[in-house]
Amino acid sequence: MSIRKEDLHILIDLVNDKDTKLVYDLIRVVIDKDNEKEVIVEADNSPLTEKEKKILKETENDIKNGELIEWDDLHA
């Protein structure tokens, strides 16, 4: 399947401002993989959103209550 670069440009123009970093990072990974360069992942030191804080708190409660599944058990 052949995709024109112009079509990619159109899709990129449709990306929401809040998702531009994600799309950039995804494209960067593909380009770096193709160029066999080491991929450097930048730290996201931005403040946590309220949603992220809620998820973190729920996870801490799950850990405290022993309600987690071990990775090895999940993939056994």
Secondary structure, 3 states (H helix, E strand, C coil): CCCCHHHHHHHHHCCCHHHHHHHHHHHHHHHHHHCCCCCCCCCCCCCCCHHHHHHHHHHHHHHHCCCCCCHHHHCC
